[in-house]
Every structure is written in C-alpha cells, then in structure tokens.
Amino acid sequence: MKYFSIFLILYCLASGVAAQEFTVKESKLITQQVDSIVSLYVKYGSFTADNSKISESYVEAFKSLFSKPDAYVYNDLDQRENSPKKIILNDYVKYVKRWFNMGLSIELSNKKIENPVKAVNLVTLDVRLEKNIIGWHNDNGRMEIKCVEIFNLVFPKDLSSCKIKDIHQVETNRCQVLSIADKYYAEQNYEKALQYYQDAIKNCGDQQEIEQARSQYTLISNLLREQKYKPFYMTIQLSPAFDFYYISSESSFTPDISAGMQIGFSLNFIKMLYKDKKGKTLIGVGAGLGFHNLTMNLSVPDYKDSVAEQIDIDKEACTLLYDLKDLKETVHGFYADVPIFGSLRYNFSKKCFLLFNLGVQFSLLANSTYNSVNTGEYKGRYYEYNNIILWGNQLSDYGFGTYNTSLQKQKEKYLNSFVLSGFSDIGLGFQFSRSINAFLSFTYITGFNSMTKSGGDNVLSYGKDEVSSLLKMNKILKSSFGINFGIGITLN
C-alpha cells in the first residue's frame, strides 16, 4: 500500500508536468495571439479614431478585449492618486471619458511572456509590459504616465482566441529621489519636481529610472517654458464696415445723410502680458497703423438763402437771392488710423479661441473731395432801384437765371483733420499652427468728436458756378458696424 501511494503521487506529478507541455505549433499560436491582443489594446486603448474626441466604437472594441465586463484593471490614469488603484473595466472607461475627452496615446514595450499554464478547459499566462500613456488632461493639460503592468491572459483549450482576464501593476523598488520627483509632479509643483528629476538623473543607479527621470525633466522644462511663453502677434486685417451718421448740433437746416460703406485695412502688433496657469486666458496690449475710406451722401430737396452786399459786373451793389433744388452731394475722405487697445484672448480648445479688443482710434484726414449737383435759380435785388429784382437767363452775364450745376472733385475744406473714436471687437479665431492663426470678428466704432467743421458764414452759394459743401452747416458724428477678416502671425 505504501509503494502504491508513492507511485500514485509520482504519476500525478508526471501528469501535471506533461499537462504544462506545449508543442511547437501551440507555442507559436500562443505567441501570435499575445501579439494580436497587445496590438489591439494599443489601438483601442487610445479610445479615439481621429485623435480629437472619444470614439464609442473604440470604447466597445476596447471592452471586447476582456473576458468579462467586470474584469479588474489597474487604474493608471490618476497621477494624483485621488481614485482607487484597483477598479473594474467600466470604471476605467468612465475615468478616460471624464479626464481625457480627446483620447490617449498608448505605447506598450519590453514585452515579457511568462510560461503558459494549462487548466482543464483553458490556458492562462502572464505578460509583463512597460506602458507609456500620453494624454491631454481636461484640467491639468498634457500628462505623460509610465508604469509596468502584468496582463493576465486567458485562452480557450484550442488556443483559437485570447482575452484579458485582468491587469495589475508591478510593484518596483523605485529610486527614492525619483519617487519624490513623481510626487511633486503629481501635485503640479513643477519647479520642485524639476529639481528632483535633475537629482534623479545624477543619483539613481538604474538606467531605466535615469531615462524616466530624463524624459520627465524634458517634459516639465517644456511645460514651464510654455507656461511662461507670452506671444507677440502681428495681425493683418481687412475691415469692411457700414457707416451711420447723425447731426449733433442744433440747426434750422439739416440735410438728409445716407449711410455709406467703408473699407479699412490695418497692420496691428499685440503683445500678451498675462497668461493664466492653464494657458487658456491671455491679456495684452496692442497698437497699429491702418487706413479707411469715407463715403457720405447728403441731399437737400430745396434750399433758399440770400447774400447781401454783392457787387455785379457794373460795380453796383445788390443782394443775391438763390434757390437750390435737388441739391445732392457725395463726400469722399481718406484717413490714416492709429488704433491703441487692450486685447483678451481665450483658448477654449487647442485650436479655437475667442478674442476681444477694446480701445481708441486716432484718425488723421489725408485727402478729401466732394461732388455736387443741383438746379439753382439766381436773382438780384437792387435796393438802390426801389428793390427791383432782376432774373432770367438773358442776364447770365450778371449770374442771374436758372442753371444746372455739376461740380466734380472739389477740395473739401469742412472735414475735421482729426477724429477720435472708440471701438470694440469680438470674434472667433482658429490656430492653424504655433505661428499662424486666422480670425473673424465683429467691430463697432463710435466717434467722440464731430467729423465736420461747422460755423463761418454758412453761405452755400455765391453764384451759379460755386456751391459749397453741405458739411459746413452742421456738426456730424459717425458710428460704424463692420467685420474684420484677419491673419495673425506669431513673431516670437
């Protein structure tokens, strides 16, 4: 009986050993299945098909890599360690969606496959992998996470497929300085972390840990440089706008003024002086140089006036009586602009931003002309001859009669040479690259002082060949509403 028991024990041991043996074909098939599941994990573990948002199809494909929906996995997403380290699969997916809505970049390297073990109806094995995760955290910006994990894999008896049973972390004896550096990095105390990563590069003995410290040192250096970086922009913009005018002075005579359209062009320089820790809000100041044109249409259906003490061709005194009908005038002006403003930019995503500018604009008149057409009736009253009134085209030598007058490109003397305005812009921009962006904004401009010089004799006409600009009769304020199409170029 004693010998039989020993024989039975030896037989069971031999059977167990035999059960662990795999043919060359089976070993090759196991290796292929391991490579396949690792490759699929890298692909679907990113959770994104376009590197811009979570893809639900990738989420479902990722879940299908596991043998059951409540599989336990290592929580390698939380550097601050505010959440459990051992969680179920569905919770892992929730954390990804909550923290990394643009998806992840996954790299698995240094694969080490342990010996597979046969059970009654399945085969299991462990695979040791170094995992590197890069992602844009919704709150904390760019994050890079490195760890070593064990993937416990399960196969059916025929080795036809492979699933992940669970994933757990490999505990390693990390260099103490490197652990302290990781702690400061998790707390976002980047200046302290940088010091300790530098010490880890010098003092840690393990080459892999030195490489990790060097990688983190480079990452934080770039991060701190990016936090301190405050861009200096040059913007080039085209600005079509509609002008609106209104009379600001009290006068018995007010012409009709119709809105015109102006085209502006400007070159602006903007220096950002403040940037928040997350790099989303930037505040700065700007100044520029540009120009815009002005077109103003004025009209009067009927205007009557008189000019006393005129001398006719016979050297006799008279009072000129005139009646201007259908008087229409078009004023053209060309201004050089100097805007000075405060600028706010809010980056609500990696590529898109809101912009807001508020400031004043100094406009200097460079050139101006006016065109005028009317039908004028001119008469002369002679007090010396019992107030007799002479008129008719037969007295054209005296300037009397009815005439159609058309004046082209007359020098406009009644536009102010300096106009001060306030303006505000609000718009949306798109960042093509670090150096180039484009934007579209809406702008409102309002004048603080009159565009015109009013006063003087207020006489519109001294004869059939001379009609002054209607601008001399009133003070006029201007406001504009327009659109800016622009390109921004980063200069630093």
C-alpha positions in Angstrom: 0.0 0.0 0.0 2.9 2.3 0.8 4.5 1.8 -2.5 1.2 2.2 -4.3 0.7 5.6 -2.7 4.2 6.7 -3.7 3.6 5.5 -7.2 0.3 7.4 -7.4 1.9 10.7 -6.2 4.7 10.3 -8.8 2.1 9.6 -11.5 0.1 12.8 -10.7 3.2 14.9 -10.7 4.3 13.5 -14.0 0.8 14.1 -15.4 0.9 17.7 -14.1 4.2 18.3 -15.8 3.0 16.7 -19.0 0.0 19.0 -18.9 2.2 22.0 -19.0 4.0 20.9 -22.1 3.1 22.6 -25.4 4.0 21.6 -28.9 6.0 24.0 -31.2 2.8 24.7 -33.1 0.9 25.6 -29.9 3.7 27.8 -28.6 3.7 29.7 -31.9 0.0 30.1 -31.9 0.1 31.4 -28.3 2.7 34.0 -29.3 0.6 35.1 -32.2 -2.4 35.5 -30.0 -0.4 37.5 -27.5 1.0 39.8 -30.2 -2.6 40.3 -31.5 -4.1 41.2 -28.2 -1.3 43.6 -27.3 -1.7 45.3 -30.7 -5.4 45.6 -30.3 -5.0 47.0 -26.8 -2.7 49.7 -28.2 -5.2 50.6 -30.9 -8.4 50.6 -29.0 -6.9 51.7 -25.7 -6.4 55.1 -27.3 -10.3 55.4 -27.3 -10.1 57.7 -30.4 -10.2 57.1 -34.1 -9.3 60.7 -35.1 -7.2 62.0 -32.1 -9.7 64.7 -31.4 -12.6 63.0 -29.5 -13.7 59.8 -27.8 -15.0 57.2 -30.3 -17.8 55.0 -29.0 -16.8 52.3 -31.5 -13.3 52.2 -29.9 -14.8 52.1 -26.4 -16.9 49.0 -27.3 -13.9 47.4 -29.1 -11.7 48.0 -26.0 -14.3 46.4 -23.7 -14.5 43.3 -26.0 -10.8 42.6 -25.4 -11.6 41.5 -21.9 -13.0 38.2 -20.8 -15.8 39.7 -18.7 -17.3 43.2 -18.2 -16.4 43.3 -14.5 -12.7 42.5 -15.1 -10.4 44.2 -12.7 -7.8 46.6 -14.1 -5.0 48.8 -12.7 -6.0 52.5 -12.7 -3.0 54.0 -14.4 -4.8 57.3 -15.3 -4.7 59.1 -12.0 -1.3 60.5 -11.1 -2.6 62.3 -8.1 -3.9 59.0 -6.6 -7.2 60.5 -5.7 -9.1 57.5 -7.0 -8.8 53.7 -6.3 -5.9 51.9 -8.0 -7.8 48.6 -8.5 -11.1 49.2 -10.4 -13.4 47.4 -12.8 -13.3 47.8 -16.5 -16.4 50.1 -16.8 -15.0 52.5 -14.2 -11.7 52.7 -16.2 -13.7 53.7 -19.3 -15.6 56.4 -17.2 -12.3 57.9 -16.0 -11.0 58.1 -19.5 -14.1 59.9 -20.7 -14.1 62.2 -17.7 -10.4 63.2 -17.8 -9.2 62.7 -21.4 -12.1 63.6 -23.8 -9.6 63.8 -26.7 -8.4 60.2 -26.2 -5.0 58.8 -25.3 -1.7 57.8 -27.0 -0.7 54.3 -25.8 2.7 52.5 -26.2 3.4 49.0 -24.8 7.1 47.9 -24.9 9.6 45.4 -23.5 7.1 42.6 -23.6 8.0 39.6 -21.4 5.8 36.5 -21.7 5.7 34.0 -18.8 5.2 30.3 -19.2 1.6 29.4 -20.1 -0.3 27.1 -17.8 -2.9 24.6 -18.8 -6.0 24.0 -16.8 -9.0 21.8 -17.5 -10.6 23.8 -20.3 -8.4 26.8 -20.7 -4.8 28.2 -20.8 -3.6 31.2 -18.9 -0.4 33.2 -18.9 1.0 36.5 -17.7 2.6 39.1 -19.9 4.8 41.8 -18.4 4.7 45.1 -20.3 6.0 48.6 -19.8 3.2 51.1 -20.5 3.6 54.7 -21.6 0.4 56.9 -21.7 0.3 60.4 -23.2 -2.9 62.4 -23.0 -4.3 65.9 -22.7 -6.0 66.1 -19.3 -9.1 68.2 -19.3 -8.0 70.1 -16.2 -4.2 69.6 -15.9 -3.0 69.9 -19.5 -0.6 67.5 -21.1 0.3 64.4 -19.0 2.6 61.5 -19.5 2.3 58.4 -17.4 4.7 55.5 -17.2 4.3 52.2 -15.4 4.9 48.5 -15.6 1.8 46.2 -15.7 1.0 42.5 -15.8 -1.7 41.4 -18.3 -3.2 38.1 -17.2 -4.4 36.4 -20.5 -6.8 33.5 -20.9 -7.2 31.2 -23.9 -9.7 28.5 -24.8 -8.4 25.0 -24.9 -7.8 25.1 -28.7 -5.9 28.4 -28.4 -8.1 29.9 -31.1 -8.5 33.3 -29.3 -7.2 35.3 -26.4 -8.9 37.6 -23.9 -7.6 39.8 -21.0 -8.7 38.4 -17.7 -7.3 41.3 -15.6 -4.5 43.8 -15.4 -2.4 44.7 -12.3 0.6 46.9 -11.5 4.1 45.6 -11.0 5.5 47.0 -7.7 9.0 48.2 -8.2 11.6 49.5 -5.8 12.0 52.9 -7.3 14.8 55.3 -6.6 13.7 57.4 -3.6 14.7 60.7 -5.3 12.6 59.7 -8.4 9.6 58.9 -6.2 9.8 62.3 -4.6 10.0 63.9 -8.0 6.9 62.0 -9.1 5.1 63.1 -6.1 5.8 66.8 -6.8 4.9 66.3 -10.4 1.5 64.8 -9.4 0.9 67.8 -7.2 1.8 70.1 -10.2 4.6 71.7 -8.2 6.7 71.7 -11.4 9.6 73.8 -10.1 10.3 71.3 -7.2 9.7 68.3 -9.5 12.3 69.6 -11.9 14.9 69.9 -9.2 14.3 66.3 -8.0 14.3 64.9 -11.5 17.6 66.5 -12.1 18.9 64.9 -8.9 17.5 61.5 -10.0 19.4 61.7 -13.3 22.6 62.1 -11.3 22.0 59.8 -8.4 19.7 56.9 -9.4 21.6 53.7 -10.2 19.1 52.0 -12.5 19.5 53.1 -16.2 15.7 52.7 -16.9 14.9 55.0 -14.0 17.5 57.5 -15.2 15.9 57.5 -18.6 12.5 58.1 -17.0 13.8 61.0 -15.0 15.4 62.5 -18.1 12.2 62.2 -20.0 10.2 63.8 -17.2 12.8 66.6 -16.9 12.4 67.4 -20.6 8.7 67.3 -20.4 8.5 69.7 -17.4 11.1 72.0 -18.8 9.0 72.3 -22.0 5.8 72.7 -19.9 7.3 75.5 -17.8 8.7 77.2 -20.9 5.2 77.0 -22.4 3.6 78.5 -19.3 6.0 81.5 -19.3 5.6 82.0 -23.1 3.6 85.1 -23.9 3.2 85.5 -27.6 3.8 88.7 -29.6 1.4 88.8 -32.6 1.3 90.8 -35.8 -2.2 90.8 -37.3 -3.1 91.9 -40.9 -6.8 92.6 -41.3 -9.3 93.8 -43.9 -12.3 95.6 -42.4 -15.4 96.4 -44.5 -18.0 98.4 -42.5 -21.2 100.3 -42.8 -21.2 103.9 -41.6 -24.1 105.7 -39.8 -24.2 109.5 -39.3 -26.3 111.8 -37.2 -26.4 115.5 -36.7 -25.1 116.6 -33.2 -25.7 120.3 -33.5 -29.0 122.3 -33.3 -29.6 124.0 -36.7 -32.6 125.2 -38.7 -31.0 123.4 -41.6 -30.3 119.6 -41.6 -29.5 117.7 -44.8 -30.5 114.1 -45.3 -27.5 111.9 -44.8 -27.5 108.3 -46.1 -25.2 105.5 -44.8 -22.1 104.7 -46.8 -19.7 101.8 -46.8 -16.1 102.0 -45.9 -13.2 99.6 -46.5 -10.4 99.6 -43.9 -7.0 97.9 -43.8 -4.7 97.7 -40.8 -1.5 96.2 -39.5 -1.5 95.7 -35.7 1.0 94.5 -33.2 -0.2 92.8 -30.0 2.0 91.8 -27.0 0.4 89.5 -24.4 1.5 90.5 -20.9 -0.5 88.0 -18.8 -1.2 84.2 -19.2 -3.0 82.1 -16.7 -1.6 78.8 -15.4 -3.7 76.7 -17.8 -2.7 78.8 -20.8 -6.3 79.5 -21.7 -6.6 83.2 -20.9 -4.2 85.8 -22.3 -4.3 89.6 -21.8 -2.2 92.1 -23.6 -2.0 95.5 -25.3 -1.8 96.4 -29.0 -1.2 99.3 -31.4 -1.3 99.5 -35.2 -1.4 101.6 -38.3 -4.1 101.5 -41.0 -6.4 103.4 -43.2 -10.0 103.6 -44.2 -12.1 105.5 -46.7 -15.2 107.5 -46.1 -18.2 108.0 -48.4 -21.1 110.2 -47.4 -24.2 111.1 -49.4 -26.0 114.3 -48.5 -29.1 115.8 -50.1 -31.5 118.8 -49.8 -34.7 119.0 -51.8 -34.9 122.8 -51.6 -32.7 125.4 -50.0 -33.3 129.2 -50.2 -31.0 131.9 -49.0 -29.7 135.3 -49.8 -26.2 137.0 -49.8 -26.2 140.8 -49.1 -23.8 143.4 -50.5 -22.7 141.7 -53.6 -21.2 143.7 -56.5 -22.3 142.9 -60.1 -20.3 143.4 -63.3 -21.5 147.1 -63.4 -19.9 147.7 -60.0 -23.4 148.2 -58.5 -24.5 146.7 -55.1 -27.2 144.1 -54.9 -28.4 141.2 -52.7 -28.1 137.8 -54.3 -31.2 135.6 -53.9 -30.8 131.9 -54.7 -32.9 128.8 -54.6 -31.1 125.5 -54.8 -33.3 122.5 -55.8 -32.4 118.8 -55.7 -29.0 119.5 -54.2 -27.1 116.2 -54.0 -23.6 115.9 -52.7 -21.1 113.0 -52.3 -18.2 113.4 -50.0 -15.0 111.2 -50.2 -12.4 111.1 -47.5 -9.3 109.1 -46.9 -8.0 108.6 -43.3 -4.8 107.2 -41.7 -5.7 105.4 -38.5 -3.7 104.7 -35.3 -5.5 102.2 -33.0 -4.4 101.6 -29.4 -6.2 98.9 -27.5 -6.3 96.2 -24.9 -6.7 92.6 -26.1 -8.1 89.5 -24.4 -7.8 86.0 -25.9 -9.5 82.9 -24.5 -8.4 79.5 -25.9 -11.4 77.3 -25.3 -9.8 74.4 -27.2 -6.4 73.5 -28.6 -7.2 75.1 -32.0 -10.0 77.6 -31.4 -10.1 80.8 -29.4 -12.3 83.8 -28.6 -10.9 87.3 -28.9 -12.0 90.7 -27.6 -10.4 94.1 -28.2 -11.3 97.4 -26.7 -9.6 100.7 -27.4 -9.4 104.1 -29.1 -8.5 105.1 -32.7 -6.9 108.3 -33.8 -7.9 109.1 -37.4 -6.0 111.7 -39.4 -7.5 113.1 -42.7 -5.1 112.6 -45.6 -7.3 113.7 -48.5 -10.9 114.7 -49.2 -13.1 115.9 -52.1 -16.8 116.4 -52.8 -19.0 116.2 -55.9 -22.2 118.3 -56.1 -25.1 118.6 -58.5 -28.2 120.9 -58.3 -30.6 123.1 -60.2 -30.1 126.7 -59.0 -32.2 129.8 -59.6 -30.3 133.1 -59.0 -31.8 136.6 -58.8 -30.6 140.1 -57.8 -32.4 142.6 -55.7 -31.3 146.2 -56.1 -32.2 148.5 -53.1 -30.9 151.4 -55.0 -33.5 151.0 -57.7 -36.6 150.6 -55.4 -35.8 146.9 -54.6 -36.3 145.8 -58.2 -35.5 142.1 -58.7 -33.6 141.1 -61.9 -33.6 137.5 -63.1 -33.7 135.3 -66.2 -31.1 133.6 -68.3 -30.8 136.7 -70.6 -28.9 138.2 -67.6 -26.4 135.4 -67.4 -23.5 137.9 -67.6 -24.8 139.1 -64.2 -25.0 135.5 -62.9 -28.8 135.6 -62.9 -31.1 132.8 -64.2 -31.7 129.1 -63.8 -28.8 126.7 -64.2 -27.9 123.1 -63.7 -24.6 123.0 -61.8 -22.3 120.0 -61.6 -19.1 120.2 -59.6 -16.6 117.3 -59.6 -13.8 116.6 -57.1 -13.9 119.9 -55.3 -11.5 120.3 -52.4 -13.4 119.5 -49.2 -12.5 122.1 -46.6 -15.0 121.2 -43.9 -14.0 117.7 -42.7 -12.0 117.7 -39.5 -8.4 116.8 -39.9 -8.5 114.8 -36.7 -11.2 112.4 -35.4 -11.1 110.4 -32.2 -13.2 107.2 -31.9 -13.7 104.3 -29.6 -14.0 100.7 -30.8 -14.6 97.2 -29.7 -14.1 93.9 -31.4 -15.4 90.4 -30.5 -14.7 87.3 -32.7 -13.6 83.8 -33.1 -10.2 82.5 -34.3 -8.6 79.3 -35.4 -5.0 78.3 -34.7 -3.5 76.6 -37.7 -0.1 76.2 -36.2 2.0 77.8 -33.4 2.9 80.6 -35.8 -0.3 81.2 -37.9 -3.9 81.9 -37.0 -6.9 83.3 -38.7 -9.9 85.2 -37.2 -13.2 86.7 -37.9 -14.6 89.4 -35.7 -17.4 92.0 -35.5 -16.4 95.5 -34.7 -18.3 98.6 -33.5 -16.8 102.1 -33.8 -18.3 105.3 -32.4 -16.9 108.8 -32.9 -16.2 111.1 -29.9 -15.9 114.4 -31.8 -17.5 115.9 -34.9 -16.2 114.9 -38.3 -17.0 118.4 -39.6 -16.1 122.0 -39.0 -19.3 124.0 -38.7 -19.6 127.8 -38.5 -18.3 130.6 -40.7 -20.7 132.5 -43.0 -22.9 129.4 -43.7 -23.4 130.5 -47.2 -23.8 127.6 -49.6 -23.5 129.6 -52.9 -22.1 132.9 -54.1 -23.1 132.2 -57.7 -24.1 129.7 -60.3 -20.5 128.2 -60.6 -19.9 127.9 -56.9 -21.7 125.6 -54.4 -20.0 124.9 -51.0 -20.2 121.6 -49.3 -23.2 120.9 -47.1 -20.9 119.8 -44.3 -20.2 123.4 -43.3 -23.8 123.7 -42.0 -23.8 121.1 -39.2 -21.7 119.1 -36.8 -21.9 115.4 -37.7 -20.9 112.3 -35.6 -20.2 108.9 -37.2 -20.5 105.3 -36.0 -19.7 102.1 -37.9 -20.5 98.5 -37.7 -18.3 96.1 -39.6 -16.4 92.8 -39.9 -12.7 92.1 -39.6 -11.1 89.3 -41.7 -7.6 88.8 -40.4 -4.5 86.7 -40.2 -2.3 86.6 -37.1 1.4 85.8 -37.2 3.4 85.0 -34.1 6.7 86.9 -34.1 8.4 85.2 -31.1 
